[in-house]
């Protein structure tokens, strides 16, 4: 059963409550964390975050932390998406690849802003992919950014993702550099870890 199939329609009273929670998210979480880009704030104010969590989690959809789903997916804290979008600077000409964490929230934020959005799962990101993209966003933190994604980034493209380093998660922005990604670490923050991208364990004696 998909997440969309488990949702029920909110009443008008609940919609008003969610709208108020969305405004509070903008003012108390995003602005206070340095997310002040008008386009980003406008987009995050327009997308119903509660529509991207299971019914049982709607009451906490706007809290300042991530939510883990029973099926292994997640939605990260609002500030992760705000900072990621602000750093990505999506343009109307962008062809975007999103590695989705399971909520569909990040693609919903991006779709009105760019030319196209292709959404894949973490498992698909490790397989054979086609096409090149001017922007790649990963909804989660990765220990090892896979070559399968690096090869799909246009020569002048950019990528925004969480990185896991020594057990700490940080938001980072990258550019292609000699067949790999050159990363700029931006800020330490809580980001759900995508275990599919963990580096192979090495034995030591």
C-alpha positions in Angstrom: 0.0 0.0 0.0 1.4 3.4 -0.9 1.5 6.4 1.3 -1.0 8.2 -0.9 -3.5 5.3 -0.5 -3.4 5.6 3.3 -4.2 9.3 3.5 -7.7 10.6 4.3 -9.0 14.0 3.4 -8.7 16.6 6.2 -11.6 18.7 7.3 -11.7 22.4 6.8 -10.9 22.9 10.5 -7.9 20.7 10.2 -6.8 22.5 7.1 -6.8 25.8 9.0 -4.8 24.1 11.8 -2.2 22.9 9.2 -2.0 26.3 7.6 -1.2 27.9 10.9 1.4 25.2 11.6 2.9 25.9 8.2 3.2 29.6 9.0 4.8 28.8 12.3 7.2 26.5 10.6 8.3 29.4 8.3 8.7 31.9 11.1 10.1 29.7 14.0 12.2 27.1 12.1 13.2 28.4 8.7 13.8 32.1 9.1 15.6 31.6 12.4 17.9 29.1 10.7 18.9 31.5 8.0 16.4 30.3 5.3 15.2 33.7 4.0 15.0 33.3 0.3 11.6 34.5 -0.7 11.0 31.9 -3.4 12.0 29.1 -1.0 9.7 30.3 1.8 6.9 30.8 -0.6 7.2 27.3 -2.0 7.4 25.7 1.5 4.4 27.7 2.5 2.4 26.4 -0.4 3.1 22.6 -0.1 1.1 20.7 2.5 3.7 18.8 4.5 1.0 16.8 6.2 0.0 15.3 2.9 3.4 13.6 2.8 3.3 11.7 6.1 1.1 8.8 7.2 -2.2 9.7 8.8 -0.9 8.7 12.2 1.9 11.3 11.9 -0.1 14.3 10.7 -0.3 15.8 14.1 3.5 16.1 14.2 4.1 16.8 10.5 5.5 20.3 11.3 7.7 19.5 14.2 11.4 20.5 13.9 12.7 17.0 13.3 12.4 14.1 10.9 9.7 11.4 10.9 10.6 7.8 10.3 7.9 5.7 8.4 7.1 2.1 9.2 8.1 1.1 5.7 11.6 2.4 6.1 11.1 5.8 4.4 11.2 9.2 6.1 10.6 12.9 5.9 13.4 15.0 7.1 13.0 18.1 9.3 11.6 21.2 7.6 14.9 23.1 7.9 16.7 20.4 5.8 14.4 21.1 2.9 14.6 24.8 3.3 18.4 24.9 3.4 18.7 22.4 0.6 16.4 24.4 -1.7 18.1 27.7 -0.8 21.5 26.2 -1.7 20.3 24.4 -4.8 18.8 27.6 -6.3 16.5 25.8 -8.7 16.0 27.5 -12.1 13.1 27.1 -14.6 15.6 25.5 -17.0 16.8 22.8 -14.6 16.3 19.1 -15.3 16.4 17.6 -11.8 17.0 14.2 -10.4 15.7 13.5 -6.9 16.6 10.6 -4.8 13.5 10.4 -2.7 13.4 9.4 0.9 10.0 7.9 0.6 7.7 10.9 1.3 7.5 12.6 -2.1 7.8 16.0 -0.3 11.0 17.2 -1.9 9.8 16.5 -5.5 6.5 18.3 -4.6 8.5 21.3 -3.5 10.6 21.3 -6.7 8.1 20.6 -9.5 6.7 24.1 -9.9 10.1 25.6 -10.0 12.0 23.6 -12.6 11.7 22.2 -16.1 11.4 18.6 -15.1 11.8 16.3 -12.0 12.7 12.6 -12.2 12.2 10.8 -9.0 14.0 7.6 -8.1 14.5 5.5 -4.9 17.8 5.0 -3.2 17.9 1.4 -4.7 17.4 2.8 -8.2 20.1 5.3 -7.6 22.6 2.5 -7.3 21.5 0.8 -10.6 21.7 1.8 -14.2 20.5 5.3 -14.9 20.1 7.3 -18.1 20.3 10.9 -19.0 22.1 13.8 -17.4 20.8 16.4 -15.0 21.7 19.9 -14.1 20.7 19.4 -10.5 20.7 16.3 -8.3 19.1 16.4 -4.8 19.3 13.6 -2.3 16.6 13.4 0.4 18.8 12.1 3.1 22.5 11.7 4.2 24.9 9.4 2.4 28.2 7.9 3.6 29.3 7.3 0.0 28.0 9.2 -3.0 27.7 6.6 -5.7 29.4 6.8 -9.1 26.0 6.0 -10.7 24.8 9.4 -9.7 28.1 11.2 -10.3 28.0 10.1 -14.0 24.5 11.6 -14.3 25.5 15.1 -13.3 26.0 17.5 -16.1 29.5 19.1 -16.5 28.2 22.4 -15.1 25.7 20.8 -12.8 25.3 20.9 -9.0 24.2 18.5 -6.3 22.9 19.0 -2.8 22.8 16.1 -0.3 23.5 15.2 3.2 26.8 13.6 4.0 27.7 11.2 6.8 31.2 11.6 8.1 32.4 9.9 11.3 28.8 9.4 12.3 27.9 13.1 11.9 25.4 14.3 9.2 26.0 17.6 7.4 24.2 19.4 4.5 26.6 19.7 1.6 26.7 21.2 -1.9 28.8 19.7 -4.7 30.1 20.3 -8.2 31.6 17.8 -10.7 35.4 17.7 -10.5 37.6 15.3 -12.6 35.1 12.4 -12.5 34.1 12.9 -8.9 32.3 15.4 -6.8 33.9 18.3 -5.0 32.0 19.0 -1.8 31.4 22.1 0.2 30.3 21.2 3.7 27.7 23.7 4.8 26.2 23.0 8.2 26.0 20.1 10.7 22.4 19.1 11.2 20.2 16.0 11.8 19.5 14.3 8.5 18.0 10.8 8.1 20.7 8.4 6.9 20.2 6.4 3.7 21.8 3.1 4.6 21.8 2.0 1.0 24.8 4.4 0.5 26.9 3.1 3.4 30.5 2.4 2.4 31.6 -1.2 2.5 32.9 -2.3 5.9 36.6 -3.0 6.0 38.2 -5.5 8.3 41.1 -4.4 10.5 43.6 -6.6 12.4 
